[in-house]
């Protein structure tokens, strides 16, 4: 029993994802840190008892924030770390493991001057390698906050679409329906 939560720790020298497990009474069972995160957007428990986390980080000290995904083993060791994105900001907001062992990651991209944002959806295999990626919306303010798997095997994304709530449905290859 108990609960697992994820957040970010911030110090003057390092920002890390923080994974914390507590029992049903809220007593800490364990705590682990994973460096390189500016923000944590989402996480999920994986089929092997580990965890998958997405958010924002900088690859090799780069100038533009990238979408980051890390796979954590059941023993809480880091198995792999991947970065995705463009010249602008790339932000991971939600992640889920799929029945085939791969992952679906949702978030948003912005151009280098931040003038517009697009929904961003990435399909990864079980090792974190990109199978495909799609972005949706060509201009304006489009911030994807979550993704869910639909009964037909596709995906539904939700977030801000200009000044409204946006819902976007795709098939299992990320093609907008």
C-alpha positions as CSV (number, residue, x, y, z in Angstrom):
1,X,0.0,0.0,0.0
2,X,0.8,3.6,0.1
3,X,1.4,6.3,-2.5
4,X,4.1,7.5,-4.9
5,X,4.4,11.2,-5.7
6,X,6.8,13.1,-7.9
7,X,8.0,16.7,-7.8
8,X,11.0,18.9,-8.2
9,X,13.6,19.9,-5.7
10,X,15.4,23.2,-6.3
11,X,18.7,24.3,-5.0
12,X,21.2,27.0,-6.0
13,X,23.3,24.4,-7.9
14,X,20.9,21.6,-9.1
15,X,17.3,21.0,-9.9
16,X,16.1,17.4,-9.7
17,X,13.0,15.2,-10.1
18,X,12.1,13.9,-6.7
19,X,10.3,10.5,-6.4
20,X,8.8,9.8,-2.9
21,X,6.9,6.8,-1.6
22,X,4.8,7.0,1.6
23,X,2.8,4.4,3.3
24,X,-1.0,4.7,3.9
25,X,-0.3,6.8,7.0
26,X,1.9,9.3,5.1
27,X,5.2,8.0,6.6
28,X,8.1,8.1,4.2
29,X,9.2,4.7,2.9
30,X,11.9,5.9,0.4
31,X,13.0,8.9,-1.6
32,X,15.1,9.2,-4.7
33,X,16.4,12.1,-6.8
34,X,17.2,12.4,-10.5
35,X,19.2,15.4,-11.7
36,X,18.7,17.5,-14.8
37,X,15.0,18.5,-14.5
38,X,13.8,22.1,-14.5
39,X,10.2,20.9,-14.2
40,X,8.4,17.6,-13.8
41,X,5.2,17.3,-15.9
42,X,4.1,13.7,-15.3
43,X,4.9,10.2,-14.3
44,X,3.5,6.7,-14.4
45,X,4.3,3.3,-12.8
46,X,5.6,0.9,-15.3
47,X,4.7,-2.8,-15.9
48,X,8.1,-3.9,-14.4
49,X,7.4,-2.1,-11.1
50,X,9.6,0.9,-12.0
51,X,8.6,4.4,-13.0
52,X,8.7,6.7,-16.1
53,X,9.0,10.5,-15.6
54,X,8.7,13.3,-18.1
55,X,9.3,17.1,-17.9
56,X,11.7,19.7,-18.9
57,X,15.5,19.6,-18.8
58,X,18.6,20.8,-20.7
59,X,20.6,18.3,-22.6
60,X,24.4,18.9,-22.2
61,X,23.9,22.4,-20.9
62,X,22.1,23.5,-24.0
63,X,20.4,26.9,-24.3
64,X,16.9,25.6,-25.2
65,X,14.9,23.5,-22.7
66,X,14.1,20.0,-24.0
67,X,11.4,17.5,-23.2
68,X,13.1,14.9,-21.0
69,X,12.0,11.3,-20.3
70,X,13.8,9.0,-17.8
71,X,13.0,5.3,-17.0
72,X,13.5,4.3,-13.4
73,X,13.9,0.6,-12.5
74,X,12.0,-1.1,-9.7
75,X,15.2,-0.6,-7.5
76,X,15.0,3.1,-8.3
77,X,18.2,3.2,-10.4
78,X,18.0,5.2,-13.7
79,X,17.8,2.8,-16.7
80,X,17.9,5.4,-19.5
81,X,17.4,9.1,-20.2
82,X,16.2,10.7,-23.5
83,X,15.7,14.2,-24.7
84,X,13.3,15.4,-27.5
85,X,12.4,18.7,-29.0
86,X,13.2,21.6,-31.3
87,X,15.1,24.8,-31.4
88,X,12.6,26.4,-29.0
89,X,11.2,25.1,-25.7
90,X,9.9,21.5,-25.5
91,X,7.9,20.5,-22.4
92,X,6.7,17.1,-21.3
93,X,3.4,17.2,-19.4
94,X,2.1,13.6,-19.3
95,X,3.4,10.1,-20.0
96,X,1.8,6.6,-19.9
97,X,3.1,3.1,-20.6
98,X,1.2,1.3,-23.4
99,X,0.2,-2.4,-23.4
100,X,3.2,-3.3,-25.8
101,X,5.7,-1.9,-23.2
102,X,6.3,1.4,-25.1
103,X,5.2,4.9,-24.0
104,X,3.1,7.8,-25.1
105,X,4.4,11.3,-24.1
106,X,2.4,14.5,-24.5
107,X,3.4,18.1,-24.0
108,X,4.1,21.2,-26.1
109,X,6.6,22.9,-28.2
110,X,7.3,26.6,-28.7
111,X,9.3,28.3,-31.3
112,X,12.6,29.9,-30.4
113,X,11.1,33.3,-29.5
114,X,8.1,31.8,-27.7
115,X,5.6,33.5,-30.0
116,X,3.6,30.3,-30.5
117,X,3.0,26.9,-28.9
118,X,1.9,23.6,-30.4
119,X,0.6,20.3,-28.9
120,X,3.4,17.7,-29.0
121,X,2.8,13.9,-29.0
122,X,5.7,11.3,-29.1
123,X,5.4,7.5,-29.3
124,X,8.5,5.7,-27.8
125,X,9.4,2.0,-27.8
126,X,10.3,0.2,-24.5
127,X,13.9,1.5,-24.7
128,X,12.9,5.2,-25.1
129,X,13.6,5.3,-28.9
130,X,11.3,7.5,-30.9
131,X,8.8,5.6,-33.1
132,X,7.0,8.7,-34.3
133,X,6.2,12.3,-33.2
134,X,3.5,14.7,-34.2
135,X,2.8,18.3,-33.4
136,X,-0.6,20.0,-33.8
137,X,-1.6,23.6,-34.3
138,X,0.4,26.0,-36.4
139,X,0.2,29.3,-34.5
140,X,-1.3,30.8,-31.4
141,X,-1.3,29.4,-27.9
142,X,-1.7,25.6,-27.7
143,X,-0.5,24.0,-24.5
144,X,-1.2,20.2,-24.1
145,X,-1.6,19.3,-20.4
146,X,-2.6,15.6,-20.6
147,X,-3.0,12.6,-22.8
148,X,-5.1,9.5,-22.3
149,X,-5.4,6.2,-24.2
150,X,-8.8,5.8,-25.9
151,X,-10.7,2.5,-26.2
152,X,-9.9,2.3,-29.9
153,X,-6.1,2.4,-29.2
154,X,-5.7,6.1,-30.2
155,X,-5.1,9.1,-27.9
156,X,-7.0,12.1,-26.6
157,X,-5.1,15.2,-25.8
158,X,-6.4,18.0,-23.6
159,X,-5.1,21.5,-22.8
160,X,-5.4,25.1,-23.8
161,X,-6.2,25.8,-27.5
162,X,-5.9,29.5,-27.9
163,X,-8.4,30.9,-25.4
164,X,-10.4,27.8,-25.0
165,X,-10.2,24.3,-23.7
166,X,-8.8,22.1,-26.4
167,X,-9.5,18.4,-27.1
168,X,-7.7,16.6,-29.9
169,X,-8.2,13.0,-30.9
170,X,-5.7,10.9,-32.8
171,X,-5.4,7.4,-34.0
172,X,-2.7,5.0,-32.7
173,X,-0.1,6.6,-35.1
174,X,-0.8,10.2,-34.0
175,X,-2.8,11.2,-37.0
176,X,-5.5,13.7,-36.1
177,X,-9.0,12.4,-36.4
